[in-house]
Amino acid sequence: YASSVASSTPRDELGQVVRIERESGAASPVVNGVDALSVAVLRGGGRSWLYLGSAREGVVRAYELGADGAVVSEPRDVVSVRHDGAGADDRARRVVLEDGDLFVFASPFTFALRATGEREETIYRYTWDVAAQAWAFAERRDRAP
């Protein structure tokens, strides 16, 4: 899976997420009209989920995937990077599942170019709440440039 925000503007969300076939390299759209900065596939409980970090909001949304890799559900918000002390422009740049915890690496994003040496990053950690069947915010750590 890969995402593109090509043709999008600060006002118009025109991006898309594509699935890339391993054998042929052919790309086919799976989600249109979504600007995603991060894409991850997570598996658990016999199901697969496509996690997309929004370029527009400080949220990560999940779509359930069918056996063929196609999206089979509407999106649902699974985590937010809007916590005390979080930057208003923080967006999920990378999503990783490690040792049962979900890590979201967030950086400010405003559709404006920034100097590469000025990267700010905040790491948000979430744990799985079995009773609620949802990710629960655990901690945030700032990583200075």
C-alpha positions, 0 to 999 in steps of 0.5 A, a space after each residue: 500500500 502507498 499513499 499520495 497527496 498529489 493534486 491536493 491543496 490546503 482546501 481540497 482533499 484529493 489524495 488516494 491510497 493504492 494497493 501495489 500487486 507484488 507480482 506485477 507492480 500494478 497499483 490499484 486505488 483502494 481509498 480515494 479522496 483521502 490525504 494520508 501521510 502514513 500507511 500501515 497494515 495491522 493483523 490481529 484476531 484473524 482480521 487485517 486493518 489498513 491504518 491511515 494517518 491523516 494529513 488533515 487531522 491529528 488522527 489515525 483511521 482504520 479500514 478493515 481489509 478483506 482476504 483479497 486486500 480490498 477495503 471492506 468497511 467505512 473508516 473509523 478513528 482509532 487514535 488521536 494525537 490530540 493530547 495535552 501538550 501536543 502540537 496543533 499541527 501534529 500529524 501521524 507520519 509513521 504508524 508501527 505495531 511493536 510488542 503489542 503496543 501501537 506507536 504513532 510518530 507525529 510531526 507538524 504538517 501544514 502543507 508548507 515545506 520545512 527545512 529538513 534539519 528542523 524536523 520535530 517529532 513526537 512519539 505517541 504510545 497506545 496500548 490495547 484495552 481489551 474491555 473497550 476493544 480500542 487503543 488507549 493513550 499511554 504516553 507521549 515523548 518528544 524527540 527534539 530535532 
